[in-house]
Amino acid sequence: MIKDELISISEAAGLLEVSIDTLRRWDKNGKFRSIKSKGGHRRYSKIQIELYLNDLFGLAQEWILRNFEIPSQFYCSNSATFQTRLIKMQDELSIIPELSYIFSLIVAVTGEIGNNSFDHNIGNWPNMPGIFFGYDLHKKRIALADRGLGVLTTLKRVKTELNTDEEALQVAFTEILSGRAPESRGNDLKFVRQIITDNPIGLKFESGDAELEIIKNGGQLAIQRSAFNFRGCLALITF
């Protein structure tokens, strides 16, 4: 068995890249519980911290559903920060031999989804601006999320007949709209769909109360109701 290590609140805050006050708040509201020592000091399980940081999709989902502070390593407050971290991920992907033929496409898909969030929420963020962006190259998973307007609200500006999030996802990933904002939302995601269809890359994309996956044989879309409803977008890229 792996022996767990209990660390101090300052060490835990450093690993999670949040303030000590934030950790105290998380403990009080049950978000991230501490273990009290005999002297009453907060101690934290190093294994639990590693699990917390490694469950990227779960962390992105929690951030969308609940208003809490995420570790700074996963938060891109603006497009420039996102581009800097995207380049860093590209550099890390490029030195993995088995991904040499596909790493640029993984970066392209990630870039399109992340930029899509900034492009279609600029000046209209209903909640916290910016996006969640995290990746684990060992597990071959990339998670992105935003707490923006969502696909339905964006597309309904130009396709007023849309009524559901499922319809909006169908349009976003299949129809070429005009190049003017906000009509161009579907163009980026159609490009993403083509890359996913032709390559060993997977995508789960959620918005509102709908979720979508791209089926490899022919690139058909599997769209269904999600288990929860939120404002914004959530994506998991696998490769």
Salt bridges, closest charged atoms under 4 A:
GLU5 OE1 - LYS46 NZ 3.81
ASP21 OD1 - ARG24 NH1 3.02
ASP27 OD2 - LYS36 NZ 3.77
ASP27 OD2 - ARG42 NE 2.75
GLU62 OE1 - LYS31 NZ 3.11
GLU62 OE2 - ARG66 NH1 2.84
GLU69 OE1 - ARG25 NH2 3.67
GLU92 OE2 - LYS88 NZ 2.56
GLU161 OE2 - LYS159 NZ 3.35
GLU175 OE1 - LYS159 NZ 3.46
GLU183 OE2 - ARG180 NH2 3.11
GLU206 OE2 - LYS204 NZ 3.46
ASP209 OD2 - ARG225 NE 3.15
